[in-house]
Amino acid sequence: MSKKLHLILLLILPMIVFGQLSESLNNMKADENPEYKNYEPLLFKATKYIFDNPVNVKSKEFISATQIVGFWMNKDTGMGIPTFGDFFTSLTNENQQQFLYTVAMIHYGLDQKINHGRILTCKKINGQKYSEQEDVREVQIGGAKILLEYIGDKNNNVPINSKTKKYVKAYKKEKLDKMFFD
């Protein structure tokens, strides 16, 4: 009986935990004046859902997660998203790789804020080159590691082009930082 209960919980628990994304998306869209601070935990849950599950454009919850992220990409969240550089341009938007990298950077920044009490704003600091700012570099490399781990798993349905494969190899050899910033 115990084994059956565990099996049932393993099948139902993910639906209970994440089945709320589509409902939360509807509530967020219905909010006439959504404030980011009220939806930050939802955005974090959506980014986590995306990287905990294979790309499935037919899944209502996957679609809801990407719509939640997309909604906040176009709003002021207090955190910049440094979408530039050789790694970013090596990704194809045809396979949604640039979108997933952006989601990964958002996820990294939110994880640092929520779980580690660190705020990485990635806002331009006078007198510093934006691409060399410590927080910008940290978010870029942190997001890249999340994305490369995700796309490196063939079960996640993300095709990898030849330019991106060299970053996957560098990540596996723990030389990504050097490749990224040298």
Contacts in CASP RR format, 6 or more apart in sequence:
PFRMAT RR
TARGET T0000
AUTHOR 0000-0000-0000
METHOD contacts of the structure
MODEL  1
MSKKLHLILLLILPMIVFGQLSESLNNMKADENPEYKNYEPLLFKATKYI
FDNPVNVKSKEFISATQIVGFWMNKDTGMGIPTFGDFFTSLTNENQQQFL
YTVAMIHYGLDQKINHGRILTCKKINGQKYSEQEDVREVQIGGAKILLEY
IGDKNNNVPINSKTKKYVKAYKKEKLDKMFFD
18 45 0 8 1.000
18 49 0 8 1.000
18 61 0 8 1.000
19 61 0 8 1.000
21 42 0 8 1.000
21 45 0 8 1.000
21 46 0 8 1.000
21 49 0 8 1.000
21 61 0 8 1.000
21 64 0 8 1.000
21 65 0 8 1.000
21 68 0 8 1.000
22 60 0 8 1.000
22 61 0 8 1.000
22 63 0 8 1.000
22 64 0 8 1.000
24 42 0 8 1.000
24 45 0 8 1.000
24 64 0 8 1.000
24 68 0 8 1.000
25 64 0 8 1.000
25 67 0 8 1.000
25 68 0 8 1.000
28 34 0 8 1.000
28 39 0 8 1.000
28 42 0 8 1.000
28 68 0 8 1.000
28 71 0 8 1.000
29 71 0 8 1.000
34 75 0 8 1.000
36 72 0 8 1.000
36 75 0 8 1.000
36 76 0 8 1.000
36 77 0 8 1.000
36 78 0 8 1.000
39 68 0 8 1.000
39 72 0 8 1.000
40 77 0 8 1.000
40 110 0 8 1.000
40 113 0 8 1.000
40 114 0 8 1.000
41 114 0 8 1.000
42 68 0 8 1.000
43 68 0 8 1.000
43 69 0 8 1.000
43 72 0 8 1.000
43 77 0 8 1.000
43 106 0 8 1.000
43 110 0 8 1.000
44 107 0 8 1.000
44 110 0 8 1.000
44 111 0 8 1.000
44 114 0 8 1.000
46 64 0 8 1.000
46 65 0 8 1.000
46 66 0 8 1.000
46 68 0 8 1.000
46 69 0 8 1.000
47 65 0 8 1.000
47 69 0 8 1.000
47 103 0 8 1.000
47 104 0 8 1.000
47 106 0 8 1.000
47 107 0 8 1.000
47 110 0 8 1.000
48 107 0 8 1.000
49 61 0 8 1.000
49 62 0 8 1.000
49 65 0 8 1.000
50 62 0 8 1.000
50 65 0 8 1.000
50 66 0 8 1.000
50 69 0 8 1.000
50 100 0 8 1.000
50 103 0 8 1.000
50 107 0 8 1.000
51 103 0 8 1.000
51 104 0 8 1.000
51 107 0 8 1.000
51 146 0 8 1.000
51 150 0 8 1.000
53 59 0 8 1.000
53 61 0 8 1.000
53 62 0 8 1.000
54 155 0 8 1.000
54 156 0 8 1.000
54 157 0 8 1.000
55 62 0 8 1.000
55 96 0 8 1.000
55 156 0 8 1.000
55 157 0 8 1.000
55 158 0 8 1.000
56 62 0 8 1.000
56 157 0 8 1.000
57 63 0 8 1.000
66 99 0 8 1.000
66 103 0 8 1.000
69 103 0 8 1.000
69 106 0 8 1.000
72 106 0 8 1.000
73 81 0 8 1.000
73 102 0 8 1.000
73 106 0 8 1.000
78 121 0 8 1.000
78 123 0 8 1.000
79 106 0 8 1.000
79 109 0 8 1.000
79 119 0 8 1.000
79 120 0 8 1.000
79 121 0 8 1.000
79 122 0 8 1.000
80 121 0 8 1.000
80 122 0 8 1.000
80 123 0 8 1.000
81 102 0 8 1.000
81 105 0 8 1.000
81 106 0 8 1.000
81 122 0 8 1.000
81 139 0 8 1.000
82 105 0 8 1.000
82 122 0 8 1.000
82 130 0 8 1.000
82 131 0 8 1.000
82 136 0 8 1.000
82 139 0 8 1.000
82 140 0 8 1.000
83 98 0 8 1.000
83 101 0 8 1.000
83 102 0 8 1.000
83 105 0 8 1.000
84 131 0 8 1.000
85 131 0 8 1.000
85 140 0 8 1.000
86 180 0 8 1.000
87 101 0 8 1.000
87 140 0 8 1.000
87 144 0 8 1.000
87 167 0 8 1.000
87 180 0 8 1.000
88 98 0 8 1.000
88 101 0 8 1.000
90 161 0 8 1.000
90 163 0 8 1.000
90 164 0 8 1.000
90 166 0 8 1.000
90 167 0 8 1.000
91 97 0 8 1.000
91 98 0 8 1.000
91 100 0 8 1.000
91 101 0 8 1.000
91 161 0 8 1.000
91 164 0 8 1.000
92 98 0 8 1.000
92 161 0 8 1.000
92 164 0 8 1.000
93 99 0 8 1.000
95 158 0 8 1.000
95 159 0 8 1.000
95 161 0 8 1.000
96 158 0 8 1.000
97 147 0 8 1.000
97 151 0 8 1.000
97 158 0 8 1.000
97 164 0 8 1.000
100 147 0 8 1.000
100 150 0 8 1.000
100 151 0 8 1.000
100 158 0 8 1.000
101 143 0 8 1.000
101 144 0 8 1.000
101 147 0 8 1.000
104 142 0 8 1.000
104 143 0 8 1.000
104 144 0 8 1.000
104 146 0 8 1.000
104 147 0 8 1.000
104 150 0 8 1.000
105 139 0 8 1.000
105 140 0 8 1.000
105 142 0 8 1.000
105 143 0 8 1.000
107 143 0 8 1.000
107 146 0 8 1.000
108 139 0 8 1.000
108 142 0 8 1.000
108 143 0 8 1.000
108 146 0 8 1.000
109 120 0 8 1.000
109 139 0 8 1.000
112 118 0 8 1.000
112 119 0 8 1.000
112 120 0 8 1.000
113 119 0 8 1.000
113 120 0 8 1.000
120 135 0 8 1.000
120 138 0 8 1.000
120 139 0 8 1.000
121 135 0 8 1.000
122 133 0 8 1.000
122 135 0 8 1.000
122 136 0 8 1.000
122 139 0 8 1.000
124 130 0 8 1.000
124 133 0 8 1.000
125 133 0 8 1.000
130 136 0 8 1.000
131 137 0 8 1.000
137 180 0 8 1.000
137 181 0 8 1.000
140 180 0 8 1.000
141 176 0 8 1.000
141 177 0 8 1.000
141 180 0 8 1.000
141 181 0 8 1.000
144 167 0 8 1.000
144 171 0 8 1.000
144 176 0 8 1.000
144 180 0 8 1.000
145 171 0 8 1.000
145 176 0 8 1.000
148 167 0 8 1.000
148 168 0 8 1.000
148 171 0 8 1.000
148 176 0 8 1.000
149 171 0 8 1.000
150 156 0 8 1.000
150 158 0 8 1.000
151 158 0 8 1.000
151 160 0 8 1.000
151 164 0 8 1.000
151 168 0 8 1.000
152 158 0 8 1.000
152 160 0 8 1.000
152 168 0 8 1.000
160 168 0 8 1.000
166 179 0 8 1.000
167 176 0 8 1.000
167 179 0 8 1.000
170 176 0 8 1.000
170 178 0 8 1.000
170 179 0 8 1.000
END
